């Protein structure tokens, strides 16, 4: 059996409760306990009271966050609605130039994601998110008055720089409110908003295009103006609705604030220090999980940005007219959003992420094959529903998969920022592969990206399983002392050991084992 390690002794003394916490006993290789070893001093909250607190948090935070991301994605993807409403012809843009306008958004988007994520706590969520929202809203309004491709390029660059900070910012904000096992469902609300924005955007575009000629403005101009005004109003919602410190939120009573402080102490067991350190960012850059996750996100975002932006054009290529193409997108987006809500709920209950991403991708692969094959237009349209399942489940669950496995705060901020930076470069590609009807290149590229994502998902799943197996060996005392020392160093560097102090060279053995979701 070998000599018991110091880590094993500590776990024998302090770890029994943590090993039985959450997951309802699912500790097999397919599901791993998310709990860290918690000191006895941390209070355990009454489950019923905590459930009521969560319902109250959801009732306030979730609608605000969903509204913000809905407006963000509307302003980003409305260029797809404007395209089939005649915008390229009106501003004298060729198909290649208009595709570049779609892609150029992501040049500044990816460049600003990581910096905005790291700056969130220093600038505070209220100031940063409100400021970004107001600027991109005004930019959207002004896009309705561009008269040349150069003006559209400039507007898209500014829009990308502002929107780049929103998703990582909102995702980090959720980690300040919710525990790891509560996050997938809340992150799912953000990705559901991408589906809702498509459905709402298609319906809104259908209605707004009937305003064509009003006040001498084309219908596509009204799309930008009205959606931009809506987003400006959302800026006020952020300012008054999102507190900088969720533990002292304005809508909580004294007892609920006390419970929030207890929850913050519980999260600190695996989140570690929230003090900024360049060392944390350096450590995260060496974490294989982040790079593999970034590769998966790139593949999934090929679908997300290509599908959500060009679905009206894809449907129109099946023989429908401009207005029909707008409203036929609505049921596709709705199905994608509802499927994601269901899968995210089950994922949180079981604390399983990777297998659900892989399962959703199978539907996407089948859907794209139906669209590419010489089938009837009705079958191709059915294929878009299957694609929608992969489009929203893949990016959302993959992000949560990384999010729940990285701590402390600034290491997680760096991981989210860099992963999203890698992933969102897919937007540049998406704008170039969907150029001309019937979009064979775009659809074929998307199915290829899904197949590559499946391989990366398997690689990450096996990697995390190997890390958890090493931790199980430490926990059972089956490792020799020297071997344990090597494992401690390796685990610590790869973001698995989290510490209470701020000295990267001194791991805290009371928090040795933090099992990861697979």
C-alpha positions in Angstrom: 0.0 0.0 0.0 2.9 2.4 0.6 3.5 5.0 3.2 0.5 7.3 3.9 1.1 10.8 2.8 0.5 14.0 4.8 -2.2 14.8 2.4 -3.9 11.5 3.1 -3.8 12.2 6.8 -5.4 15.6 6.4 -8.1 14.2 4.1 -8.8 11.4 6.6 -9.4 14.0 9.3 -11.1 16.8 7.4 -12.4 15.3 4.1 -15.3 12.9 5.0 -18.0 15.6 4.7 -16.6 17.0 1.5 -16.4 13.6 -0.1 -20.1 13.0 0.5 -21.3 16.5 -0.4 -23.4 17.2 -3.5 -23.5 14.9 -6.5 -25.8 12.5 -4.5 -23.0 9.9 -4.4 -22.0 10.1 -8.1 -18.3 9.6 -7.7 -17.7 7.1 -10.5 -15.4 7.9 -13.4 -18.3 9.5 -15.3 -19.1 12.1 -12.6 -16.8 13.7 -10.1 -17.6 15.4 -6.8 -17.3 19.2 -7.0 -16.8 19.8 -3.4 -13.5 20.8 -1.9 -12.4 20.0 1.6 -14.2 22.4 3.9 -13.1 23.3 7.4 -15.5 22.6 10.1 -15.8 26.3 11.0 -17.8 27.0 7.8 -21.5 27.1 8.6 -23.9 24.8 6.8 -27.0 26.6 5.6 -30.5 25.2 5.9 -31.3 23.7 2.4 -34.8 25.1 2.4 -33.7 28.6 3.3 -30.9 28.5 0.8 -33.3 27.4 -1.9 -35.5 30.4 -1.1 -32.4 32.6 -1.3 -31.5 31.2 -4.7 -35.0 31.8 -6.0 -34.8 35.4 -4.9 -31.4 35.8 -6.5 -32.7 34.3 -9.7 -35.8 36.5 -9.7 -33.6 39.6 -9.7 -30.3 38.8 -11.4 -31.4 36.4 -14.1 -33.9 38.7 -15.9 -31.3 41.6 -15.9 -28.5 39.4 -17.2 -30.7 37.9 -19.8 -31.9 41.3 -21.0 -28.3 42.6 -21.2 -27.1 39.7 -23.2 -30.2 39.6 -25.4 -29.6 43.2 -26.4 -25.9 42.5 -27.0 -26.5 39.6 -29.3 -29.3 41.5 -31.1 -26.9 44.3 -31.9 -24.2 41.9 -33.1 -26.3 39.6 -35.2 -28.8 42.0 -36.8 -26.4 42.4 -39.7 -27.7 39.1 -40.9 -31.3 40.4 -41.0 -30.1 43.6 -42.6 -28.3 41.7 -45.3 -31.4 40.1 -46.8 -33.2 43.4 -46.4 -31.0 45.1 -48.9 -28.2 46.7 -46.9 -25.3 45.5 -49.1 -26.8 47.0 -52.2 -27.7 50.3 -50.5 -24.2 51.0 -49.3 -22.5 49.6 -52.4 -20.9 46.6 -50.7 -19.8 43.5 -52.7 -20.5 40.0 -51.1 -16.8 39.8 -50.2 -16.8 43.3 -48.5 -20.0 42.5 -46.6 -18.5 39.2 -45.4 -15.4 41.2 -44.2 -17.8 43.5 -42.3 -19.2 40.5 -40.5 -15.7 39.1 -39.7 -14.0 42.4 -38.7 -16.2 42.7 -35.6 -14.3 39.8 -34.1 -10.9 41.5 -34.6 -11.6 43.9 -31.7 -13.9 41.5 -29.9 -11.2 38.9 -29.3 -8.6 41.5 -28.6 -10.6 43.1 -25.7 -12.1 40.0 -24.1 -9.3 39.1 -21.7 -8.4 42.7 -20.7 -12.1 43.5 -19.9 -12.4 40.2 -17.9 -9.3 41.0 -15.8 -10.4 44.6 -15.2 -13.9 43.8 -14.1 -13.3 43.8 -10.4 -11.0 46.9 -10.5 -13.5 49.0 -12.6 -16.5 47.3 -10.8 -19.3 45.5 -12.7 -21.7 48.5 -12.6 -19.3 51.0 -14.2 -17.7 48.6 -16.7 -20.8 46.9 -18.0 -23.0 50.0 -18.1 -20.3 52.0 -20.0 -19.8 49.2 -22.5 -23.6 48.8 -23.0 -24.2 52.6 -23.7 -21.3 52.8 -26.2 -22.3 49.8 -28.2 -26.0 50.9 -28.2 -25.1 54.3 -29.6 -22.9 52.6 -32.2 -25.8 50.4 -33.3 -28.0 53.4 -33.7 -25.4 55.2 -35.8 -25.0 52.0 -38.0 -28.4 52.8 -39.3 -27.0 55.9 -40.9 -23.9 54.5 -42.6 -23.7 55.1 -46.4 -20.5 53.2 -47.3 -18.7 50.0 -46.5 -16.0 52.0 -44.7 -18.6 53.4 -42.2 -19.9 49.9 -41.6 -16.3 48.7 -41.0 -15.7 51.4 -38.4 -19.0 50.7 -36.6 -18.4 47.0 -36.4 -14.9 47.5 -35.0 -16.3 49.8 -32.2 -19.1 47.3 -31.5 -16.7 44.4 -31.2 -14.4 46.3 -28.8 -17.4 47.0 -26.5 -19.2 43.7 -26.7 -16.0 41.8 -26.1 -16.2 42.6 -22.4 -19.8 41.6 -21.8 -19.9 37.9 -21.9 -16.8 37.2 -19.8 -18.0 40.0 -17.5 -21.4 38.5 -17.0 -20.0 35.0 -16.6 -17.6 36.2 -13.9 -20.4 38.0 -12.2 -22.3 34.8 -12.0 -19.4 33.1 -10.3 -19.6 35.9 -7.6 -23.2 34.9 -6.9 -23.5 31.1 -7.5 -21.6 28.0 -6.5 -20.0 25.7 -9.0 -22.9 23.2 -9.0 -25.3 26.0 -9.6 -23.6 27.7 -12.5 -24.4 25.6 -15.6 -28.1 26.5 -15.5 -27.3 30.2 -15.0 -24.8 30.3 -17.8 -27.3 28.5 -19.9 -29.6 31.6 -19.6 -26.9 33.6 -21.4 -26.8 31.2 -24.3 -30.5 30.9 -24.3 -30.5 34.6 -25.0 -28.5 34.0 -28.2 -31.4 31.8 -29.3 -34.0 34.3 -28.1 -32.2 37.1 -29.8 -32.4 35.1 -33.1 -36.1 34.4 -32.5 -36.9 37.9 -31.3 -34.6 39.5 -33.9 -36.4 37.5 -36.7 -39.8 38.5 -35.5 -38.7 42.1 -34.9 -37.1 42.3 -38.4 -40.3 41.0 -39.9 -42.3 43.7 -38.3 -39.7 46.5 -38.8 -39.2 45.8 -42.4 -42.8 46.8 -42.9 -41.6 50.3 -42.0 -39.6 50.5 -45.1 -39.8 54.0 -46.5 -41.0 55.6 -43.3 -39.3 59.0 -42.8 -37.4 58.2 -46.0 -35.4 55.4 -44.4 -35.0 51.9 -45.7 -36.3 49.0 -43.5 -32.8 47.8 -42.6 -31.9 51.2 -41.2 -34.9 51.0 -38.8 -33.7 47.6 -37.6 -30.5 49.2 -36.3 -32.2 52.3 -35.0 -34.9 50.6 -33.0 -32.7 47.8 -31.6 -30.1 50.4 -30.7 -32.6 52.5 -28.7 -33.7 49.3 -26.9 -30.1 48.6 -25.9 -29.6 52.1 -24.5 -32.5 51.5 -22.1 -30.8 48.3 -21.0 -27.8 50.4 -19.8 -30.0 52.0 -17.2 -31.2 48.5 -16.1 -27.5 47.5 -15.5 -26.7 50.6 -13.5 -29.6 50.3 -11.2 -30.0 46.5 -11.2 -26.6 44.9 -10.8 -24.9 45.7 -7.4 -21.1 45.6 -7.3 -21.1 43.4 -4.3 -23.8 40.7 -4.6 -23.4 39.7 -0.9 -24.8 43.1 0.1 -27.4 43.4 -2.7 -30.1 46.0 -2.2 -33.0 43.5 -2.4 -31.7 41.2 0.4 -32.7 41.4 4.0 -30.1 41.1 6.9 -30.5 37.3 7.2 -30.2 36.8 3.5 -27.0 38.9 3.4 -25.6 36.8 6.2 -26.4 33.7 4.2 -24.6 35.2 1.2 -21.5 35.8 3.3 -21.6 32.1 4.4 -22.0 31.1 0.7 -19.0 33.3 -0.2 -17.0 31.5 2.5 -18.0 28.2 1.1 -17.1 29.2 -2.4 -13.7 30.4 -1.1 -12.8 26.8 -0.3 -12.3 26.1 -3.9 -12.1 29.7 -5.3 -9.1 30.7 -3.2 -7.7 34.2 -3.0 -9.3 37.1 -4.9 -6.2 39.3 -4.8 -4.8 40.1 -8.2 -1.5 38.4 -9.0 0.3 38.1 -12.3 1.5 34.8 -11.1 -2.1 33.5 -11.2 -2.3 34.5 -14.9 1.0 32.9 -15.6 -0.1 29.6 -14.0 -3.3 29.6 -16.0 -1.4 30.0 -19.2 0.3 26.7 -18.5 -3.0 24.9 -17.8 -3.8 22.3 -20.6 -7.5 22.5 -19.7 -7.7 26.1 -20.8 -6.0 25.4 -24.2 -8.1 22.3 -25.0 -11.2 24.2 -23.9 -10.3 27.0 -26.2 -10.0 24.6 -29.1 -13.4 23.2 -28.4 -14.9 26.6 -28.1 -13.4 27.6 -31.4 -15.1 24.7 -33.1 -18.4 25.3 -31.4 -18.3 29.0 -32.1 -17.9 28.3 -35.8 -21.5 27.0 -35.5 -22.7 29.7 -33.1 -21.6 32.7 -35.2 -22.2 31.2 -38.6 -25.7 29.8 -37.7 -27.0 32.7 -35.7 -25.8 35.3 -38.2 -26.6 33.6 -41.4 -29.6 31.4 -40.6 -32.0 33.8 -42.5 -29.8 33.6 -45.5 -29.5 29.8 -45.2 -33.3 29.5 -45.1 -33.7 31.9 -48.0 -31.3 29.7 -50.1 -33.9 26.9 -49.7 -36.4 28.9 -51.8 -38.2 31.1 -49.3 -38.6 34.9 -49.8 -37.1 37.6 -47.6 -40.0 38.0 -45.1 -40.6 34.2 -44.9 -36.9 33.7 -44.1 -37.1 36.1 -41.2 -40.1 34.5 -39.4 -39.1 30.9 -40.2 -36.0 31.4 -38.0 -38.2 31.8 -34.9 -39.1 28.1 -34.2 -35.5 27.0 -34.9 -34.1 29.4 -32.4 -36.8 28.6 -29.8 -36.1 24.8 -30.0 -32.4 25.4 -29.6 -32.9 27.6 -26.5 -35.4 25.2 -24.9 -33.1 22.2 -25.5 -30.2 24.1 -23.9 -32.3 24.9 -20.8 -33.2 21.2 -20.4 -29.6 19.9 -20.9 -28.1 22.6 -18.6 -30.5 21.6 -15.8 -29.6 17.9 -16.1 -25.9 18.8 -16.3 -26.0 20.8 -13.1 -27.9 17.9 -11.3 -25.4 15.3 -12.4 -22.3 17.6 -12.5 -21.4 16.2 -15.9 -20.4 18.5 -18.7 -18.3 17.0 -21.5 -20.5 14.0 -22.4 -23.5 16.3 -22.9 -21.5 18.5 -25.3 -20.5 15.5 -27.3 -24.1 14.2 -27.3 -25.5 17.6 -28.6 -22.9 17.7 -31.3 -24.2 14.4 -32.8 -27.5 16.1 -33.5 -25.6 19.0 -35.2 -23.6 16.6 -37.4 -26.7 14.9 -38.6 -28.4 18.3 -39.2 -25.6 19.7 -41.3 -25.4 16.4 -43.3 -29.2 16.7 -44.1 -28.6 20.3 -45.3 -25.7 19.4 -47.5 -27.2 16.3 -49.1 -29.5 16.5 -52.1 -32.7 16.4 -50.1 -35.9 18.3 -50.3 -36.1 21.8 -48.9 -38.4 20.5 -46.2 -35.8 18.0 -45.0 -33.1 20.7 -45.1 -35.3 23.0 -43.0 -35.7 20.1 -40.5 -31.9 19.8 -40.4 -31.7 23.4 -39.1 -33.6 22.3 -36.0 -31.1 19.5 -35.3 -28.2 22.0 -35.9 -29.7 24.4 -33.3 -29.4 21.7 -30.6 -25.6 21.7 -31.1 -25.3 25.4 -31.7 -26.3 26.5 -28.2 -25.5 23.5 -26.0 -21.9 23.2 -27.2 -20.5 26.6 -26.4 -22.5 27.1 -23.2 -21.7 23.8 -21.6 -18.0 23.9 -22.7 -17.7 27.3 -21.0 -19.2 26.0 -17.8 -17.0 23.0 -18.0 -14.0 25.2 -17.8 -15.6 27.7 -15.4 -16.2 25.2 -12.6 -12.7 23.7 -12.8 -10.6 26.8 -12.4 -9.9 29.0 -9.4 -9.2 31.5 -7.8 -10.9 34.6 -9.2 -8.1 36.1 -11.4 -7.0 32.7 -12.6 -10.5 32.0 -13.6 -10.9 35.4 -15.2 -7.8 34.8 -17.3 -9.1 31.3 -18.2 -12.5 32.7 -19.3 -10.9 35.6 -21.2 -8.3 33.5 -23.0 -10.8 30.7 -23.8 -13.3 33.2 -25.2 -10.5 34.9 -27.2 -9.6 31.7 -28.8 -13.2 30.7 -29.4 -14.4 34.0 -30.8 -11.8 34.1 -33.5 -14.2 31.6 -35.1 -16.3 34.7 -35.8 -13.7 35.8 -38.3 -13.9 32.5 -40.0 -17.7 32.3 -40.0 -17.9 35.6 -41.8 -15.8 34.3 -44.6 -17.3 30.8 -45.2 -20.9 32.0 -45.6 -20.5 34.2 -48.7 -22.7 32.8 -51.5 -25.8 30.8 -51.7 -26.4 27.8 -51.1 -23.6 28.1 -48.5 -22.1 24.7 -49.1 -18.7 25.8 -47.9 -20.1 27.2 -44.6 -22.2 24.2 -43.9 -19.4 21.7 -44.7 -16.9 23.7 -42.6 -19.3 23.6 -39.7 -19.8 19.8 -39.8 -16.0 19.4 -40.0 -15.6 21.7 -36.9 -18.1 19.5 -35.0 -16.1 16.4 -35.8 -12.9 18.0 -34.6 -14.7 19.2 -31.5 -15.6 15.6 -30.7 -12.0 14.6 -30.6 -11.0 17.5 -28.4 -13.9 16.8 -26.0 -12.6 13.2 -25.6 -9.1 14.5 -25.0 -10.1 16.9 -22.3 -12.4 14.3 -20.7 -9.6 11.8 -20.5 -7.2 14.4 -19.2 -9.5 15.4 -16.3 -10.2 11.8 -15.5 -6.4 11.2 -15.1 -6.1 14.2 -12.8 -9.0 13.0 -10.7 -7.5 9.5 -10.5 -4.3 11.0 -9.2 -6.2 12.8 -6.5 -8.1 9.6 -5.6 -4.7 7.9 -5.1 -3.6 10.7 -2.8 -6.9 10.5 -0.9 -6.6 6.7 -0.4 -3.0 6.9 0.7 -1.8 4.6 -2.1 1.0 7.0 -3.3 4.4 7.1 -1.8 5.4 10.3 0.0 7.8 11.3 -2.8 5.3 10.6 -5.4 2.7 12.6 -3.5 5.0 15.6 -3.4 5.4 15.4 -7.2 1.7 15.2 -7.6 1.1 18.1 -5.3 3.3 20.3 -7.3 1.8 19.1 -10.6 -1.8 19.5 -9.4 -1.1 22.9 -7.9 0.5 24.3 -11.1 -2.5 23.0 -13.2 -5.0 24.9 -11.1 -6.2 22.0 -9.0 -4.8 23.1 -5.6 -6.1 26.4 -4.4 -4.7 28.4 -1.5 -5.9 30.8 1.2 -2.8 32.9 1.3 -1.4 35.0 -1.6 1.9 33.3 -2.0 2.0 31.0 -5.0 5.0 29.1 -3.7 3.1 27.9 -0.5 0.2 25.5 -1.3 -2.5 25.1 1.4 -2.7 21.4 2.3 -6.2 21.9 3.9 -7.5 22.4 0.4 -5.4 19.8 -1.3 -8.1 17.9 -3.2 -10.6 19.8 -5.5 -12.2 17.2 -7.7 -13.2 18.4 -11.1 -16.3 18.0 -13.2 -15.9 15.9 -16.4 
